[in-house]
Amino acid sequence: MTAEHFDHTLRAFQKRAPFKAFTVELGSGQRFQVDHPEALVLRDGVAVFVAKGGIPVLFDHEGVSQVLGEPLQQSI
């Protein structure tokens, strides 16, 4: 994914009105749910997501496998 496409895609999900949680999947298979629009900062193909508890997740356009418009599915 190019840096421009990365920024454009994440901003589109971030600015949905009303906001709806979405999932980012990294090439490693790790997934995380962006649950608040202000918990994500983007610039030049790099992003920081601050998860609950203040845990930062740093990722970039080269490491993202896909962005899903739905929140993470909960395992039973």
PDB file of N, H, CA, C and O in Angstrom:
ATOM      1  N   MET A   1       0.863  -1.174   0.000  1.00  0.00           N
ATOM      2  CA  MET A   1       0.000   0.000   0.000  1.00  0.00           C
ATOM      3  C   MET A   1       0.905   1.232   0.000  1.00  0.00           C
ATOM      4  O   MET A   1       1.867   1.303   0.764  1.00  0.00           O
ATOM      5  N   THR A   2       0.592   2.195  -0.857  1.00  0.00           N
ATOM      6  H   THR A   2      -0.190   2.137  -1.478  1.00  0.00           H
ATOM      7  CA  THR A   2       1.390   3.423  -0.877  1.00  0.00           C
ATOM      8  C   THR A   2       1.087   4.263   0.367  1.00  0.00           C
ATOM      9  O   THR A   2       0.052   4.094   1.013  1.00  0.00           O
ATOM     10  N   ALA A   3       2.005   5.165   0.684  1.00  0.00           N
ATOM     11  H   ALA A   3       2.846   5.303   0.160  1.00  0.00           H
ATOM     12  CA  ALA A   3       1.802   6.044   1.834  1.00  0.00           C
ATOM     13  C   ALA A   3       0.548   6.896   1.639  1.00  0.00           C
ATOM     14  O   ALA A   3      -0.209   7.118   2.585  1.00  0.00           O
ATOM     15  N   GLU A   4       0.330   7.369   0.419  1.00  0.00           N
ATOM     16  H   GLU A   4       0.944   7.189  -0.350  1.00  0.00           H
ATOM     17  CA  GLU A   4      -0.846   8.199   0.141  1.00  0.00           C
ATOM     18  C   GLU A   4      -2.144   7.416   0.303  1.00  0.00           C
ATOM     19  O   GLU A   4      -3.107   7.921   0.879  1.00  0.00           O
ATOM     20  N   HIS A   5      -2.171   6.197  -0.199  1.00  0.00           N
ATOM     21  H   HIS A   5      -1.388   5.787  -0.667  1.00  0.00           H
ATOM     22  CA  HIS A   5      -3.370   5.356  -0.075  1.00  0.00           C
ATOM     23  C   HIS A   5      -3.628   5.004   1.391  1.00  0.00           C
ATOM     24  O   HIS A   5      -4.774   4.997   1.840  1.00  0.00           O
ATOM     25  N   PHE A   6      -2.574   4.718   2.121  1.00  0.00           N
ATOM     26  H   PHE A   6      -1.643   4.725   1.756  1.00  0.00           H
ATOM     27  CA  PHE A   6      -2.649   4.421   3.555  1.00  0.00           C
ATOM     28  C   PHE A   6      -3.313   5.578   4.305  1.00  0.00           C
ATOM     29  O   PHE A   6      -4.276   5.384   5.047  1.00  0.00           O
ATOM     30  N   ASP A   7      -2.776   6.788   4.094  1.00  0.00           N
ATOM     31  H   ASP A   7      -1.994   6.945   3.491  1.00  0.00           H
ATOM     32  CA  ASP A   7      -3.327   7.974   4.763  1.00  0.00           C
ATOM     33  C   ASP A   7      -4.789   8.198   4.381  1.00  0.00           C
ATOM     34  O   ASP A   7      -5.637   8.439   5.239  1.00  0.00           O
ATOM     35  N   HIS A   8      -5.070   8.115   3.083  1.00  0.00           N
ATOM     36  H   HIS A   8      -4.380   7.919   2.386  1.00  0.00           H
ATOM     37  CA  HIS A   8      -6.432   8.354   2.592  1.00  0.00           C
ATOM     38  C   HIS A   8      -7.423   7.343   3.176  1.00  0.00           C
ATOM     39  O   HIS A   8      -8.508   7.718   3.620  1.00  0.00           O
ATOM     40  N   THR A   9      -7.048   6.068   3.173  1.00  0.00           N
ATOM     41  H   THR A   9      -6.167   5.764   2.812  1.00  0.00           H
ATOM     42  CA  THR A   9      -7.931   5.007   3.673  1.00  0.00           C
ATOM     43  C   THR A   9      -8.210   5.169   5.163  1.00  0.00           C
ATOM     44  O   THR A   9      -9.365   5.129   5.589  1.00  0.00           O
ATOM     45  N   LEU A  10      -7.161   5.350   5.950  1.00  0.00           N
ATOM     46  H   LEU A  10      -6.223   5.383   5.604  1.00  0.00           H
ATOM     47  CA  LEU A  10      -7.363   5.473   7.396  1.00  0.00           C
ATOM     48  C   LEU A  10      -8.137   6.741   7.755  1.00  0.00           C
ATOM     49  O   LEU A  10      -8.966   6.719   8.664  1.00  0.00           O
ATOM     50  N   ARG A  11      -7.879   7.835   7.060  1.00  0.00           N
ATOM     51  H   ARG A  11      -7.205   7.853   6.321  1.00  0.00           H
ATOM     52  CA  ARG A  11      -8.638   9.069   7.340  1.00  0.00           C
ATOM     53  C   ARG A  11     -10.118   8.894   7.000  1.00  0.00           C
ATOM     54  O   ARG A  11     -10.981   9.416   7.706  1.00  0.00           O
ATOM     55  N   ALA A  12     -10.413   8.170   5.932  1.00  0.00           N
ATOM     56  H   ALA A  12      -9.712   7.746   5.359  1.00  0.00           H
ATOM     57  CA  ALA A  12     -11.816   7.929   5.565  1.00  0.00           C
ATOM     58  C   ALA A  12     -12.534   7.168   6.677  1.00  0.00           C
ATOM     59  O   ALA A  12     -13.658   7.513   7.040  1.00  0.00           O
ATOM     60  N   PHE A  13     -11.887   6.129   7.220  1.00  0.00           N
ATOM     61  H   PHE A  13     -10.974   5.848   6.925  1.00  0.00           H
ATOM     62  CA  PHE A  13     -12.496   5.387   8.325  1.00  0.00           C
ATOM     63  C   PHE A  13     -12.574   6.241   9.585  1.00  0.00           C
ATOM     64  O   PHE A  13     -13.562   6.179  10.317  1.00  0.00           O
ATOM     65  N   GLN A  14     -11.552   7.027   9.836  1.00  0.00           N
ATOM     66  H   GLN A  14     -10.750   7.077   9.240  1.00  0.00           H
ATOM     67  CA  GLN A  14     -11.487   7.878  11.024  1.00  0.00           C
ATOM     68  C   GLN A  14     -12.586   8.944  11.016  1.00  0.00           C
ATOM     69  O   GLN A  14     -13.088   9.324  12.073  1.00  0.00           O
ATOM     70  N   LYS A  15     -12.957   9.424   9.832  1.00  0.00           N
ATOM     71  H   LYS A  15     -12.549   9.115   8.973  1.00  0.00           H
ATOM     72  CA  LYS A  15     -13.907  10.531   9.731  1.00  0.00           C
ATOM     73  C   LYS A  15     -15.339  10.098   9.439  1.00  0.00           C
ATOM     74  O   LYS A  15     -16.193  10.946   9.182  1.00  0.00           O
ATOM     75  N   ARG A  16     -15.621   8.792   9.473  1.00  0.00           N
ATOM     76  H   ARG A  16     -14.927   8.103   9.681  1.00  0.00           H
ATOM     77  CA  ARG A  16     -17.003   8.359   9.242  1.00  0.00           C
ATOM     78  C   ARG A  16     -17.919   8.992  10.273  1.00  0.00           C
ATOM     79  O   ARG A  16     -17.574   9.106  11.449  1.00  0.00           O
ATOM     80  N   ALA A  17     -19.092   9.400   9.814  1.00  0.00           N
ATOM     81  H   ALA A  17     -19.373   9.308   8.859  1.00  0.00           H
ATOM     82  CA  ALA A  17     -20.061  10.013  10.725  1.00  0.00           C
ATOM     83  C   ALA A  17     -21.387   9.267  10.612  1.00  0.00           C
ATOM     84  O   ALA A  17     -21.989   9.239   9.539  1.00  0.00           O
ATOM     85  N   PRO A  18     -21.837   8.674  11.685  1.00  0.00           N
ATOM     86  CA  PRO A  18     -21.162   8.604  12.984  1.00  0.00           C
ATOM     87  C   PRO A  18     -19.961   7.662  12.915  1.00  0.00           C
ATOM     88  O   PRO A  18     -19.909   6.755  12.085  1.00  0.00           O
ATOM     89  N   PHE A  19     -19.009   7.897  13.798  1.00  0.00           N
ATOM     90  H   PHE A  19     -19.052   8.634  14.473  1.00  0.00           H
ATOM     91  CA  PHE A  19     -17.819   7.053  13.822  1.00  0.00           C
ATOM     92  C   PHE A  19     -18.215   5.622  14.160  1.00  0.00           C
ATOM     93  O   PHE A  19     -19.086   5.384  14.997  1.00  0.00           O
ATOM     94  N   LYS A  20     -17.567   4.684  13.504  1.00  0.00           N
ATOM     95  H   LYS A  20     -16.859   4.877  12.825  1.00  0.00           H
ATOM     96  CA  LYS A  20     -17.767   3.258  13.754  1.00  0.00           C
ATOM     97  C   LYS A  20     -16.390   2.610  13.869  1.00  0.00           C
ATOM     98  O   LYS A  20     -15.524   2.840  13.024  1.00  0.00           O
ATOM     99  N   ALA A  21     -16.183   1.803  14.907  1.00  0.00           N
ATOM    100  H   ALA A  21     -16.886   1.616  15.593  1.00  0.00           H
ATOM    101  CA  ALA A  21     -14.897   1.139  15.110  1.00  0.00           C
ATOM    102  C   ALA A  21     -14.524   0.334  13.870  1.00  0.00           C
ATOM    103  O   ALA A  21     -15.389  -0.208  13.183  1.00  0.00           O
ATOM    104  N   PHE A  22     -13.207   0.263  13.592  1.00  0.00           N
ATOM    105  H   PHE A  22     -12.504   0.704  14.151  1.00  0.00           H
ATOM    106  CA  PHE A  22     -12.722  -0.520  12.460  1.00  0.00           C
ATOM    107  C   PHE A  22     -11.464  -1.270  12.870  1.00  0.00           C
ATOM    108  O   PHE A  22     -10.867  -0.989  13.909  1.00  0.00           O
ATOM    109  N   THR A  23     -11.070  -2.227  12.038  1.00  0.00           N
ATOM    110  H   THR A  23     -11.555  -2.456  11.193  1.00  0.00           H
ATOM    111  CA  THR A  23      -9.963  -3.115  12.368  1.00  0.00           C
ATOM    112  C   THR A  23      -8.813  -2.912  11.388  1.00  0.00           C
ATOM    113  O   THR A  23      -9.026  -2.787  10.182  1.00  0.00           O
ATOM    114  N   VAL A  24      -7.607  -2.882  11.914  1.00  0.00           N
ATOM    115  H   VAL A  24      -7.435  -2.984  12.894  1.00  0.00           H
ATOM    116  CA  VAL A  24      -6.393  -2.831  11.095  1.00  0.00           C
ATOM    117  C   VAL A  24      -5.679  -4.164  11.286  1.00  0.00           C
ATOM    118  O   VAL A  24      -5.457  -4.610  12.412  1.00  0.00           O
ATOM    119  N   GLU A  25      -5.325  -4.793  10.165  1.00  0.00           N
ATOM    120  H   GLU A  25      -5.505  -4.431   9.251  1.00  0.00           H
ATOM    121  CA  GLU A  25      -4.571  -6.044  10.221  1.00  0.00           C
ATOM    122  C   GLU A  25      -3.191  -5.805   9.631  1.00  0.00           C
ATOM    123  O   GLU A  25      -3.056  -5.283   8.524  1.00  0.00           O
ATOM    124  N   LEU A  26      -2.176  -6.189  10.378  1.00  0.00           N
ATOM    125  H   LEU A  26      -2.286  -6.612  11.278  1.00  0.00           H
ATOM    126  CA  LEU A  26      -0.800  -6.036   9.930  1.00  0.00           C
ATOM    127  C   LEU A  26      -0.350  -7.290   9.179  1.00  0.00           C
ATOM    128  O   LEU A  26      -0.975  -8.344   9.290  1.00  0.00           O
ATOM    129  N   GLY A  27       0.716  -7.172   8.429  1.00  0.00           N
ATOM    130  H   GLY A  27       1.225  -6.315   8.338  1.00  0.00           H
ATOM    131  CA  GLY A  27       1.253  -8.302   7.679  1.00  0.00           C
ATOM    132  C   GLY A  27       1.620  -9.475   8.566  1.00  0.00           C
ATOM    133  O   GLY A  27       1.624 -10.617   8.106  1.00  0.00           O
ATOM    134  N   SER A  28       1.928  -9.217   9.826  1.00  0.00           N
ATOM    135  H   SER A  28       1.925  -8.290  10.199  1.00  0.00           H
ATOM    136  CA  SER A  28       2.277 -10.271  10.788  1.00  0.00           C
ATOM    137  C   SER A  28       1.058 -11.066  11.242  1.00  0.00           C
ATOM    138  O   SER A  28       1.192 -12.100  11.896  1.00  0.00           O
ATOM    139  N   GLY A  29      -0.142 -10.575  10.889  1.00  0.00           N
ATOM    140  H   GLY A  29      -0.251  -9.735  10.358  1.00  0.00           H
ATOM    141  CA  GLY A  29      -1.380 -11.210  11.341  1.00  0.00           C
ATOM    142  C   GLY A  29      -1.982 -10.542  12.564  1.00  0.00           C
ATOM    143  O   GLY A  29      -3.130 -10.813  12.917  1.00  0.00           O
ATOM    144  N   GLN A  30      -1.216  -9.666  13.218  1.00  0.00           N
ATOM    145  H   GLN A  30      -0.283  -9.447  12.931  1.00  0.00           H
ATOM    146  CA  GLN A  30      -1.741  -8.944  14.374  1.00  0.00           C
ATOM    147  C   GLN A  30      -2.883  -8.047  13.921  1.00  0.00           C
ATOM    148  O   GLN A  30      -2.792  -7.386  12.886  1.00  0.00           O
ATOM    149  N   ARG A  31      -3.950  -8.028  14.697  1.00  0.00           N
ATOM    150  H   ARG A  31      -4.024  -8.565  15.537  1.00  0.00           H
ATOM    151  CA  ARG A  31      -5.097  -7.158  14.431  1.00  0.00           C
ATOM    152  C   ARG A  31      -5.372  -6.315  15.660  1.00  0.00           C
ATOM    153  O   ARG A  31      -5.173  -6.753  16.793  1.00  0.00           O
ATOM    154  N   PHE A  32      -5.830  -5.103  15.417  1.00  0.00           N
ATOM    155  H   PHE A  32      -5.991  -4.747  14.497  1.00  0.00           H
ATOM    156  CA  PHE A  32      -6.281  -4.268  16.519  1.00  0.00           C
ATOM    157  C   PHE A  32      -7.448  -3.423  16.039  1.00  0.00           C
ATOM    158  O   PHE A  32      -7.591  -3.125  14.853  1.00  0.00           O
ATOM    159  N   GLN A  33      -8.267  -3.051  16.998  1.00  0.00           N
ATOM    160  H   GLN A  33      -8.150  -3.293  17.961  1.00  0.00           H
ATOM    161  CA  GLN A  33      -9.480  -2.295  16.718  1.00  0.00           C
ATOM    162  C   GLN A  33      -9.282  -0.832  17.076  1.00  0.00           C
ATOM    163  O   GLN A  33      -8.938  -0.500  18.211  1.00  0.00           O
ATOM    164  N   VAL A  34      -9.500   0.038  16.104  1.00  0.00           N
ATOM    165  H   VAL A  34      -9.780  -0.231  15.182  1.00  0.00           H
ATOM    166  CA  VAL A  34      -9.483   1.476  16.350  1.00  0.00           C
ATOM    167  C   VAL A  34     -10.881   1.824  16.837  1.00  0.00           C
ATOM    168  O   VAL A  34     -11.840   1.819  16.065  1.00  0.00           O
ATOM    169  N   ASP A  35     -10.987   2.126  18.124  1.00  0.00           N
ATOM    170  H   ASP A  35     -10.208   2.130  18.752  1.00  0.00           H
ATOM    171  CA  ASP A  35     -12.295   2.289  18.762  1.00  0.00           C
ATOM    172  C   ASP A  35     -12.683   3.742  19.023  1.00  0.00           C
ATOM    173  O   ASP A  35     -13.756   4.015  19.561  1.00  0.00           O
ATOM    174  N   HIS A  36     -11.806   4.677  18.639  1.00  0.00           N
ATOM    175  H   HIS A  36     -10.934   4.456  18.201  1.00  0.00           H
ATOM    176  CA  HIS A  36     -12.118   6.092  18.835  1.00  0.00           C
ATOM    177  C   HIS A  36     -11.352   6.886  17.787  1.00  0.00           C
ATOM    178  O   HIS A  36     -10.164   6.633  17.584  1.00  0.00           O
ATOM    179  N   PRO A  37     -11.995   7.841  17.113  1.00  0.00           N
ATOM    180  CA  PRO A  37     -11.315   8.560  16.030  1.00  0.00           C
ATOM    181  C   PRO A  37     -10.111   9.390  16.478  1.00  0.00           C
ATOM    182  O   PRO A  37      -9.182   9.590  15.697  1.00  0.00           O
ATOM    183  N   GLU A  38     -10.112   9.870  17.706  1.00  0.00           N
ATOM    184  H   GLU A  38     -10.867   9.708  18.341  1.00  0.00           H
ATOM    185  CA  GLU A  38      -9.006  10.696  18.178  1.00  0.00           C
ATOM    186  C   GLU A  38      -7.854   9.883  18.756  1.00  0.00           C
ATOM    187  O   GLU A  38      -6.868  10.450  19.227  1.00  0.00           O
ATOM    188  N   ALA A  39      -7.975   8.552  18.723  1.00  0.00           N
ATOM    189  H   ALA A  39      -8.776   8.092  18.341  1.00  0.00           H
ATOM    190  CA  ALA A  39      -6.918   7.679  19.225  1.00  0.00           C
ATOM    191  C   ALA A  39      -5.924   7.321  18.120  1.00  0.00           C
ATOM    192  O   ALA A  39      -5.026   6.508  18.333  1.00  0.00           O
ATOM    193  N   LEU A  40      -6.083   7.927  16.940  1.00  0.00           N
ATOM    194  H   LEU A  40      -6.813   8.588  16.767  1.00  0.00           H
ATOM    195  CA  LEU A  40      -5.249   7.613  15.783  1.00  0.00           C
ATOM    196  C   LEU A  40      -4.647   8.900  15.218  1.00  0.00           C
ATOM    197  O   LEU A  40      -5.358   9.869  14.952  1.00  0.00           O
ATOM    198  N   VAL A  41      -3.319   8.891  15.040  1.00  0.00           N
ATOM    199  H   VAL A  41      -2.742   8.104  15.256  1.00  0.00           H
ATOM    200  CA  VAL A  41      -2.616  10.026  14.444  1.00  0.00           C
ATOM    201  C   VAL A  41      -1.880   9.517  13.208  1.00  0.00           C
ATOM    202  O   VAL A  41      -1.187   8.501  13.269  1.00  0.00           O
ATOM    203  N   LEU A  42      -2.032  10.230  12.076  1.00  0.00           N
ATOM    204  H   LEU A  42      -2.595  11.055  12.026  1.00  0.00           H
ATOM    205  CA  LEU A  42      -1.434   9.818  10.802  1.00  0.00           C
ATOM    206  C   LEU A  42      -0.560  10.922  10.234  1.00  0.00           C
ATOM    207  O   LEU A  42      -0.848  12.111  10.377  1.00  0.00           O
ATOM    208  N   ARG A  43       0.534  10.487   9.576  1.00  0.00           N
ATOM    209  H   ARG A  43       0.768   9.522   9.461  1.00  0.00           H
ATOM    210  CA  ARG A  43       1.333  11.451   8.834  1.00  0.00           C
ATOM    211  C   ARG A  43       2.327  10.720   7.944  1.00  0.00           C
ATOM    212  O   ARG A  43       3.110   9.894   8.413  1.00  0.00           O
ATOM    213  N   ASP A  44       2.285  11.031   6.668  1.00  0.00           N
ATOM    214  H   ASP A  44       1.649  11.702   6.286  1.00  0.00           H
ATOM    215  CA  ASP A  44       3.250  10.519   5.694  1.00  0.00           C
ATOM    216  C   ASP A  44       3.426   8.997   5.722  1.00  0.00           C
ATOM    217  O   ASP A  44       4.551   8.498   5.685  1.00  0.00           O
ATOM    218  N   GLY A  45       2.329   8.277   5.786  1.00  0.00           N
ATOM    219  H   GLY A  45       1.416   8.683   5.816  1.00  0.00           H
ATOM    220  CA  GLY A  45       2.402   6.821   5.724  1.00  0.00           C
ATOM    221  C   GLY A  45       2.746   6.126   7.014  1.00  0.00           C
ATOM    222  O   GLY A  45       3.016   4.925   7.021  1.00  0.00           O
ATOM    223  N   VAL A  46       2.743   6.865   8.111  1.00  0.00           N
ATOM    224  H   VAL A  46       2.524   7.841   8.105  1.00  0.00           H
ATOM    225  CA  VAL A  46       3.018   6.296   9.440  1.00  0.00           C
ATOM    226  C   VAL A  46       1.864   6.667  10.354  1.00  0.00           C
ATOM    227  O   VAL A  46       1.315   7.764  10.255  1.00  0.00           O
ATOM    228  N   ALA A  47       1.492   5.744  11.253  1.00  0.00           N
ATOM    229  H   ALA A  47       1.938   4.853  11.334  1.00  0.00           H
ATOM    230  CA  ALA A  47       0.390   6.004  12.181  1.00  0.00           C
ATOM    231  C   ALA A  47       0.741   5.525  13.576  1.00  0.00           C
ATOM    232  O   ALA A  47       1.539   4.606  13.764  1.00  0.00           O
ATOM    233  N   VAL A  48       0.122   6.174  14.542  1.00  0.00           N
ATOM    234  H   VAL A  48      -0.526   6.920  14.389  1.00  0.00           H
ATOM    235  CA  VAL A  48       0.192   5.752  15.936  1.00  0.00           C
ATOM    236  C   VAL A  48      -1.246   5.634  16.422  1.00  0.00           C
ATOM    237  O   VAL A  48      -2.029   6.579  16.319  1.00  0.00           O
ATOM    238  N   PHE A  49      -1.579   4.471  16.948  1.00  0.00           N
ATOM    239  H   PHE A  49      -0.943   3.704  17.032  1.00  0.00           H
ATOM    240  CA  PHE A  49      -2.880   4.243  17.568  1.00  0.00           C
ATOM    241  C   PHE A  49      -2.621   4.085  19.055  1.00  0.00           C
ATOM    242  O   PHE A  49      -1.756   3.308  19.458  1.00  0.00           O
ATOM    243  N   VAL A  50      -3.363   4.813  19.868  1.00  0.00           N
ATOM    244  H   VAL A  50      -4.066   5.445  19.541  1.00  0.00           H
ATOM    245  CA  VAL A  50      -3.234   4.688  21.317  1.00  0.00           C
ATOM    246  C   VAL A  50      -4.422   3.872  21.813  1.00  0.00           C
ATOM    247  O   VAL A  50      -5.557   4.348  21.851  1.00  0.00           O
ATOM    248  N   ALA A  51      -4.128   2.629  22.191  1.00  0.00           N
ATOM    249  H   ALA A  51      -3.206   2.243  22.160  1.00  0.00           H
ATOM    250  CA  ALA A  51      -5.158   1.712  22.661  1.00  0.00           C
ATOM    251  C   ALA A  51      -5.547   2.042  24.098  1.00  0.00           C
ATOM    252  O   ALA A  51      -4.878   2.824  24.774  1.00  0.00           O
ATOM    253  N   LYS A  52      -6.630   1.438  24.546  1.00  0.00           N
ATOM    254  H   LYS A  52      -7.174   0.803  23.997  1.00  0.00           H
ATOM    255  CA  LYS A  52      -7.051   1.636  25.930  1.00  0.00           C
ATOM    256  C   LYS A  52      -5.898   1.300  26.861  1.00  0.00           C
ATOM    257  O   LYS A  52      -5.136   0.365  26.615  1.00  0.00           O
ATOM    258  N   GLY A  53      -5.782   2.068  27.922  1.00  0.00           N
ATOM    259  H   GLY A  53      -6.401   2.827  28.122  1.00  0.00           H
ATOM    260  CA  GLY A  53      -4.683   1.878  28.862  1.00  0.00           C
ATOM    261  C   GLY A  53      -3.433   2.638  28.448  1.00  0.00           C
ATOM    262  O   GLY A  53      -2.394   2.533  29.100  1.00  0.00           O
ATOM    263  N   GLY A  54      -3.530   3.416  27.349  1.00  0.00           N
ATOM    264  H   GLY A  54      -4.374   3.502  26.819  1.00  0.00           H
ATOM    265  CA  GLY A  54      -2.393   4.214  26.909  1.00  0.00           C
ATOM    266  C   GLY A  54      -1.325   3.442  26.163  1.00  0.00           C
ATOM    267  O   GLY A  54      -0.192   3.908  26.048  1.00  0.00           O
ATOM    268  N   ILE A  55      -1.669   2.263  25.653  1.00  0.00           N
ATOM    269  H   ILE A  55      -2.589   1.884  25.746  1.00  0.00           H
ATOM    270  CA  ILE A  55      -0.700   1.426  24.951  1.00  0.00           C
ATOM    271  C   ILE A  55      -0.594   1.884  23.491  1.00  0.00           C
ATOM    272  O   ILE A  55      -1.577   1.813  22.754  1.00  0.00           O
ATOM    273  N   PRO A  56       0.592   2.354  23.065  1.00  0.00           N
ATOM    274  CA  PRO A  56       0.739   2.816  21.687  1.00  0.00           C
ATOM    275  C   PRO A  56       1.019   1.660  20.722  1.00  0.00           C
ATOM    276  O   PRO A  56       1.738   0.718  21.055  1.00  0.00           O
ATOM    277  N   VAL A  57       0.444   1.749  19.531  1.00  0.00           N
ATOM    278  H   VAL A  57      -0.139   2.515  19.261  1.00  0.00           H
ATOM    279  CA  VAL A  57       0.719   0.807  18.451  1.00  0.00           C
ATOM    280  C   VAL A  57       1.206   1.645  17.280  1.00  0.00           C
ATOM    281  O   VAL A  57       0.455   2.456  16.737  1.00  0.00           O
ATOM    282  N   LEU A  58       2.451   1.452  16.893  1.00  0.00           N
ATOM    283  H   LEU A  58       3.061   0.793  17.335  1.00  0.00           H
ATOM    284  CA  LEU A  58       3.058   2.178  15.789  1.00  0.00           C
ATOM    285  C   LEU A  58       3.051   1.276  14.564  1.00  0.00           C
ATOM    286  O   LEU A  58       3.482   0.126  14.639  1.00  0.00           O
ATOM    287  N   PHE A  59       2.561   1.791  13.427  1.00  0.00           N
ATOM    288  H   PHE A  59       2.210   2.725  13.366  1.00  0.00           H
ATOM    289  CA  PHE A  59       2.537   0.999  12.199  1.00  0.00           C
ATOM    290  C   PHE A  59       2.647   1.921  10.996  1.00  0.00           C
ATOM    291  O   PHE A  59       2.402   3.124  11.091  1.00  0.00           O
ATOM    292  N   ASP A  60       3.021   1.335   9.858  1.00  0.00           N
ATOM    293  H   ASP A  60       3.220   0.358   9.781  1.00  0.00           H
ATOM    294  CA  ASP A  60       3.190   2.156   8.654  1.00  0.00           C
ATOM    295  C   ASP A  60       2.538   1.496   7.453  1.00  0.00           C
ATOM    296  O   ASP A  60       2.017   0.384   7.537  1.00  0.00           O
ATOM    297  N   HIS A  61       2.578   2.206   6.333  1.00  0.00           N
ATOM    298  H   HIS A  61       3.001   3.110   6.264  1.00  0.00           H
ATOM    299  CA  HIS A  61       1.894   1.754   5.127  1.00  0.00           C
ATOM    300  C   HIS A  61       2.449   0.445   4.586  1.00  0.00           C
ATOM    301  O   HIS A  61       1.716  -0.294   3.928  1.00  0.00           O
ATOM    302  N   GLU A  62       3.697   0.137   4.835  1.00  0.00           N
ATOM    303  H   GLU A  62       4.292   0.737   5.369  1.00  0.00           H
ATOM    304  CA  GLU A  62       4.284  -1.109   4.356  1.00  0.00           C
ATOM    305  C   GLU A  62       3.868  -2.313   5.191  1.00  0.00           C
ATOM    306  O   GLU A  62       3.898  -3.442   4.700  1.00  0.00           O
ATOM    307  N   GLY A  63       3.480  -2.092   6.447  1.00  0.00           N
ATOM    308  H   GLY A  63       3.456  -1.175   6.846  1.00  0.00           H
ATOM    309  CA  GLY A  63       3.154  -3.181   7.350  1.00  0.00           C
ATOM    310  C   GLY A  63       1.688  -3.563   7.405  1.00  0.00           C
ATOM    311  O   GLY A  63       1.336  -4.554   8.044  1.00  0.00           O
ATOM    312  N   VAL A  64       0.816  -2.791   6.744  1.00  0.00           N
ATOM    313  H   VAL A  64       1.102  -1.986   6.225  1.00  0.00           H
ATOM    314  CA  VAL A  64      -0.618  -3.065   6.820  1.00  0.00           C
ATOM    315  C   VAL A  64      -1.025  -4.050   5.729  1.00  0.00           C
ATOM    316  O   VAL A  64      -0.734  -3.851   4.549  1.00  0.00           O
ATOM    317  N   SER A  65      -1.696  -5.099   6.144  1.00  0.00           N
ATOM    318  H   SER A  65      -1.932  -5.260   7.102  1.00  0.00           H
ATOM    319  CA  SER A  65      -2.220  -6.086   5.210  1.00  0.00           C
ATOM    320  C   SER A  65      -3.583  -5.653   4.686  1.00  0.00           C
ATOM    321  O   SER A  65      -3.843  -5.694   3.483  1.00  0.00           O
ATOM    322  N   GLN A  66      -4.461  -5.231   5.619  1.00  0.00           N
ATOM    323  H   GLN A  66      -4.250  -5.197   6.596  1.00  0.00           H
ATOM    324  CA  GLN A  66      -5.785  -4.767   5.234  1.00  0.00           C
ATOM    325  C   GLN A  66      -6.416  -3.937   6.341  1.00  0.00           C
ATOM    326  O   GLN A  66      -6.033  -4.018   7.508  1.00  0.00           O
ATOM    327  N   VAL A  67      -7.399  -3.134   5.934  1.00  0.00           N
ATOM    328  H   VAL A  67      -7.710  -3.068   4.986  1.00  0.00           H
ATOM    329  CA  VAL A  67      -8.201  -2.354   6.876  1.00  0.00           C
ATOM    330  C   VAL A  67      -9.636  -2.798   6.666  1.00  0.00           C
ATOM    331  O   VAL A  67     -10.165  -2.737   5.556  1.00  0.00           O
ATOM    332  N   LEU A  68     -10.252  -3.241   7.738  1.00  0.00           N
ATOM    333  H   LEU A  68      -9.823  -3.290   8.640  1.00  0.00           H
ATOM    334  CA  LEU A  68     -11.616  -3.779   7.680  1.00  0.00           C
ATOM    335  C   LEU A  68     -12.586  -2.796   8.316  1.00  0.00           C
ATOM    336  O   LEU A  68     -12.305  -2.245   9.381  1.00  0.00           O
ATOM    337  N   GLY A  69     -13.706  -2.575   7.682  1.00  0.00           N
ATOM    338  H   GLY A  69     -13.935  -3.022   6.817  1.00  0.00           H
ATOM    339  CA  GLY A  69     -14.693  -1.614   8.159  1.00  0.00           C
ATOM    340  C   GLY A  69     -15.520  -2.070   9.329  1.00  0.00           C
ATOM    341  O   GLY A  69     -16.487  -1.404   9.698  1.00  0.00           O
ATOM    342  N   GLU A  70     -15.169  -3.173   9.913  1.00  0.00           N
ATOM    343  H   GLU A  70     -14.383  -3.714   9.613  1.00  0.00           H
ATOM    344  CA  GLU A  70     -15.915  -3.731  11.046  1.00  0.00           C
ATOM    345  C   GLU A  70     -15.000  -3.862  12.260  1.00  0.00           C
ATOM    346  O   GLU A  70     -13.786  -3.991  12.108  1.00  0.00           O
ATOM    347  N   PRO A  71     -15.579  -3.830  13.472  1.00  0.00           N
ATOM    348  CA  PRO A  71     -14.760  -4.066  14.670  1.00  0.00           C
ATOM    349  C   PRO A  71     -14.314  -5.515  14.744  1.00  0.00           C
ATOM    350  O   PRO A  71     -14.847  -6.373  14.040  1.00  0.00           O
ATOM    351  N   LEU A  72     -13.337  -5.785  15.593  1.00  0.00           N
ATOM    352  H   LEU A  72     -12.904  -5.088  16.164  1.00  0.00           H
ATOM    353  CA  LEU A  72     -12.857  -7.150  15.798  1.00  0.00           C
ATOM    354  C   LEU A  72     -13.998  -8.043  16.262  1.00  0.00           C
ATOM    355  O   LEU A  72     -14.860  -7.630  17.037  1.00  0.00           O
ATOM    356  N   GLN A  73     -13.983  -9.267  15.775  1.00  0.00           N
ATOM    357  H   GLN A  73     -13.282  -9.603  15.145  1.00  0.00           H
ATOM    358  CA  GLN A  73     -14.945 -10.261  16.237  1.00  0.00           C
ATOM    359  C   GLN A  73     -14.453 -10.831  17.559  1.00  0.00           C
ATOM    360  O   GLN A  73     -13.279 -11.178  17.690  1.00  0.00           O
ATOM    361  N   GLN A  74     -15.332 -10.928  18.525  1.00  0.00           N
ATOM    362  H   GLN A  74     -16.286 -10.646  18.419  1.00  0.00           H
ATOM    363  CA  GLN A  74     -14.968 -11.458  19.824  1.00  0.00           C
ATOM    364  C   GLN A  74     -14.995 -12.983  19.796  1.00  0.00           C
ATOM    365  O   GLN A  74     -15.956 -13.578  19.310  1.00  0.00           O
ATOM    366  N   SER A  75     -13.944 -13.618  20.316  1.00  0.00           N
ATOM    367  H   SER A  75     -13.163 -13.134  20.711  1.00  0.00           H
ATOM    368  CA  SER A  75     -13.895 -15.076  20.408  1.00  0.00           C
ATOM    369  C   SER A  75     -14.681 -15.539  21.624  1.00  0.00           C
ATOM    370  O   SER A  75     -14.716 -14.857  22.648  1.00  0.00           O
ATOM    371  N   ILE A  76     -15.300 -16.685  21.507  1.00  0.00           N
ATOM    372  H   ILE A  76     -15.272 -17.239  20.675  1.00  0.00           H
ATOM    373  CA  ILE A  76     -16.054 -17.243  22.642  1.00  0.00           C
ATOM    374  C   ILE A  76     -15.191 -18.255  23.362  1.00  0.00           C
ATOM    375  O   ILE A  76     -15.628 -18.847  24.349  1.00  0.00           O
TER     376      ILE A  76
END
